[in-house]
Amino acid sequence: MLIWALIDSLARRFSTSSLTPVQAATLLFTLWTMFFGPLYTVAPILALCLGLMLVPRGDPRFLGLRRSGLPTPAAPEDSRT
């Protein structure tokens, strides 16, 4: 399941040109270690890779956040009713 999620995320990011070199290197190292190494050695890098790959860039839920991490204030409502 994890391998499928990572490969799906790779395909989506590659098709939208939002894959960074750090993400690609981390993903390739993680997949290589998952196939040819024991699970206890891949656990730390797997956590990092999942964090990098599964949070979508440009997600509308995160576009309203400022760099400080605080949500942007909503526009004031019209008080005329």
C-alpha positions as CSV (number, residue, x, y, z in Angstrom):
1,M,0.0,0.0,0.0
2,L,2.8,2.4,0.9
3,I,4.7,1.6,-2.3
4,W,1.5,2.2,-4.4
5,A,0.9,5.6,-2.6
6,L,4.5,6.7,-3.2
7,I,4.5,5.7,-6.9
8,D,1.1,7.3,-7.4
9,S,2.3,10.5,-5.8
10,L,5.5,10.4,-8.0
11,A,3.4,10.1,-11.2
12,R,1.1,13.0,-10.2
13,R,4.0,15.3,-9.3
14,F,6.0,14.3,-12.4
15,S,3.0,15.0,-14.7
16,T,2.4,18.4,-13.2
17,S,6.1,19.3,-13.1
18,S,6.0,19.9,-9.3
19,L,8.5,17.2,-8.4
20,T,11.6,18.6,-6.7
21,P,15.0,16.9,-6.8
22,V,14.9,16.3,-3.1
23,Q,11.6,14.5,-3.4
24,A,12.8,12.4,-6.3
25,A,16.1,11.4,-4.6
26,T,14.3,10.6,-1.3
27,L,11.6,8.5,-3.2
28,L,14.1,6.5,-5.2
29,F,16.3,5.8,-2.1
30,T,13.1,4.8,-0.2
31,L,11.9,2.4,-2.9
32,W,15.3,0.9,-3.3
33,T,15.6,0.3,0.4
34,M,12.1,-1.1,0.7
35,F,12.8,-3.7,-2.0
36,F,16.3,-4.7,-0.9
37,G,16.5,-3.9,2.8
38,P,14.9,-4.7,6.1
39,L,12.0,-2.6,7.3
40,Y,13.8,-1.2,10.4
41,T,16.4,0.5,8.1
42,V,13.8,2.0,5.9
43,A,11.4,3.3,8.6
44,P,13.1,6.7,9.2
45,I,13.5,7.6,5.5
46,L,10.0,6.2,4.8
47,A,8.5,8.7,7.2
48,L,10.4,11.5,5.6
49,C,9.4,10.4,2.1
50,L,5.8,10.1,3.0
51,G,5.8,13.6,4.5
52,L,7.4,15.0,1.4
53,M,5.4,13.2,-1.2
54,L,1.8,12.9,0.2
55,V,1.2,16.6,1.0
56,P,0.2,18.0,-2.3
57,R,1.7,21.3,-3.4
58,G,-0.8,23.8,-4.6
59,D,-3.6,22.1,-2.7
60,P,-6.5,24.6,-2.4
61,R,-6.8,23.8,1.3
62,F,-3.3,25.2,1.9
63,L,-3.4,28.1,-0.6
64,G,-5.0,30.5,2.0
65,L,-2.1,30.1,4.4
66,R,0.5,32.9,4.8
67,R,4.2,32.1,5.1
68,S,3.8,32.4,8.9
69,G,1.4,29.5,8.9
70,L,-1.5,31.6,10.0
71,P,-4.7,31.6,8.0
72,T,-5.5,34.8,6.0
73,P,-8.3,36.8,7.6
74,A,-11.7,36.5,5.9
75,A,-13.2,39.5,4.2
76,P,-15.5,41.5,6.5
77,E,-19.1,40.8,5.9
78,D,-21.4,43.5,4.7
79,S,-23.2,44.9,7.7
80,R,-26.1,46.3,5.6
81,T,-29.1,44.0,5.8
